[in-house]
């Protein structure tokens, strides 16, 4: 199997929907930035994998045809919030198994204001069973946003099992804003106090409004290639994918009566275990993490799902500052989904870009000193979880 190098990344500034930037403009910017970063021409790309959640069919072609019309296969993916990482998974897989030598992964999203909702109301809802099962444990709310209930329910279970305090979740939002302050591409860069977080309107379980990611627009891209391709084109390789795993739900998501598992905890844990085995490193070796903090509750349970801290110890992990600079592992130096923003299809590739910059040592003020191993976690309920481990050569 081929070595898979990340030779180029690109990412737009993330915005709120009111900016009104068309998805194809954002996607084009991200691809061009990734090509410039890699130093190669689009004509050398052999496969392209594009992903989004809210756009019509063949939106990927709409973007890439403005880059070049070279006849290559263009694959379009949609797997909720993990879509960007699904595109990267397919690009990595194509290179690793020798199908192509160089592939592009692109994710983008042009969202509308407000909480996520259903697009098609005249057919069965893919997420129906998740809410049915959550309601068996914690009653659903008629007014709270649906996604906040799924992840807020996971937070409630953690509180019930381990005595986790509501303020502990709020501290994650404070940390996210502090990290995003130094990210010029982030949506929310103003600092928040814990009091401001906790006093913002209540949503569900431990979650308040400032503990929920905003609807966001943006795009990100990555180019991966083999060692042979890099050598042929005199490309310096510094970061490669050492392990990657994608998991969908297990039967326990619907029969374990566990909101944490409903929200993807088991998918995360299984994928992380596989990645550590593939790469030959463990969670204690990781220097920097970009994880899926769509809600503070998900970041908290994911610390444990990824093995960054033992089960039941996430509160102590947070209180001891082990999730930020000077601690055990810097988590979401970009500001994460909570503050950088969450354009669904772009998120996985935005995480990839941040980790590549961190491992190259080019992240500026938010640079994690001595970062050599980076871990990425991207999840989409419905469901899919992708965990990726990056290393420096």
C-alpha positions, 0 to 999 in steps of 0.5 A, a space after each residue: 500500500 502506498 504512503 499517502 502525503 498531504 501536499 496541499 491544503 486550502 480553506 476560505 474564511 468562514 462566514 455566517 449565512 448573511 454574507 451571501 457568498 455563493 458555494 461555487 465561489 467559496 469552493 473555487 477559492 479553496 481548491 485554488 489555494 490547495 493547488 497553490 499550496 501544493 505547487 502542482 497544476 490541476 491537470 495532475 489531479 487524477 480523481 476528485 471527491 467533493 462533499 456537501 450537505 445542502 446543495 443540488 446534485 453535481 455541485 462538485 462539478 459546478 465548482 471544479 469545471 471552473 478550475 479545469 475540465 480534464 475529464 477526470 472522475 468527480 465523485 460527490 458525497 453527502 454523509 451529514 457533518 462527516 462529509 468532508 472527511 468522507 471525501 478525504 477518506 476516499 481520496 486517501 484510499 484511492 492513493 493508498 491502494 494505487 488506484 491513482 497517484 494524486 487526488 483532490 478532496 473538497 468540502 463546501 457548504 452554503 447554509 441558511 440561518 437557523 438550526 438544522 432542519 429537514 429538507 424533504 418532509 414528504 418521505 421517511 426521515 433518516 434520523 427518525 430512529 435516533 430521536 425515538 431512542 433518545 425519547 426512551 431515555 430523556 423526553 424530547 422537547 417541542 421547542 429545542 433544536 433537534 441536533 441540540 437534543 441529541 448531543 444535549 442528551 449525551 451530556 445529560 447521560 455523562 452528568 448522570 453517570 459521572 456527576 459532571 457539572 453544567 459549568 464544565 461544559 460551559 468551560 469548553 465554549 470559553 476555551 473555544 473562543 480563546 483559541 479562535 481569537 487567533 484564527 483569522 478564518 474563524 467566525 467568532 473571535 470575541 472572547 466569552 466569560 463562563 458567566 456569559 456562556 451559562 447565562 445565554 438562552 438554555 437549549 437542552 440538557 446542559 447546553 446553552 446557546 453559546 455551547 452550540 455551533 452556528 450555521 456557517 458557510 465556507 469551503 476547504 480542500 486537500 490534495 493527497 499523493 503517493 511518494 512516487 508522485 511527489 518524487 517525480 514532481 519534486 514535491 517536498 512532503 512533510 505531513 502524511 496520513 498514518 492511519 484513518 478509520 471510518 465507522 457507521 453505527 452499531 446495533 447498540 446505537 438503537 438498543 443500548 438506551 444510551 444517549 452517548 452512543 446514540 450521539 456517536 460515542 461508540 463509533 468514535 471509540 471504535 474508529 480511534 482504536 483502529 487508527 491507533 493500531 494502524 499508526 502504531 501510536 497511542 493517544 498519549 503520543 498525540 500533540 494536537 487534536 481537531 475534534 468535532 465540537 458541534 456542541 460542548 457536550 460532544 467535545 466532552 464525551 469525545 475526549 473519552 471516546 478518543 482515549 485522551 482521558 479515561 472514561 469518567 474523567 473528562 471533567 477533571 481533564 477540563 478543570 486541569 487545563 489538559 485540553 489547551 496550551 500547556 496541557 496534555 493535548 491542545 484541542 481545537 486550536 482553530 477554535 473548533 466548530 463552536 467558534 471557527 464555524 461548522 459549514 457541514 461539508 467543509 468541516 472535515 477538510 478544514 480540520 485537516 488543513 488546521 492539522 497540516 499547518 500545525 504539523 508544518 509549524 506554520 500556524 502562527 500565534 496558535 502554533 502548538 509547540 513541537 507538534 509532530 502527531 495530529 489527530 482528527 475526529 469528524 462525526 455525522 449522525 445518521 451516521 458516520 465517524 471518521 478518525 484520522 491520524 497525521 504525522 510528520 516525516 
